[in-house]
Amino acid sequence: MNIATTGKASGLTAATKGFTLAAAVTVLFNTALSWAKDAYAPLQDFMKSLTGHHWTTHGLADLVVFAGLGIVFTRTKAVGMMDAGRLVGVLTASVAVAALGLVVWFAIH
């Protein structure tokens, strides 16, 4: 919904926009890190050594990327120009690309 269809502004705050964009990037980062850990065992071993399990480290890395980018994107003016529809599209596309990427990756390995 936007001002053209409802007559009202979307009401999305800079934080909502920033963290939505951060979520889209984090989804792709998560997929890339999954590929990297699967392809390069020393990385998985290193991540395991940090917290006791590689998935724990993986989750913490995702959290740091999400929070860090969310703060950065919230403070930039570029995200302020994005409307709700575009943000939904970016997030949806990133999830679709990540899902397809994981399906293909694990199908060939």
Secondary structure, DSSP 4 states (H G I P E B T S, - for coil): --HHHHSS-----HHHHHHHHHHHHHHHHHHHHHHHHHH-HHHHHHHHHHHSSHHHHHHHHHHHHHHHHHHHHHHSSGGGG--HHHHHHHHHHHHHHHHHHHHHHHHH-
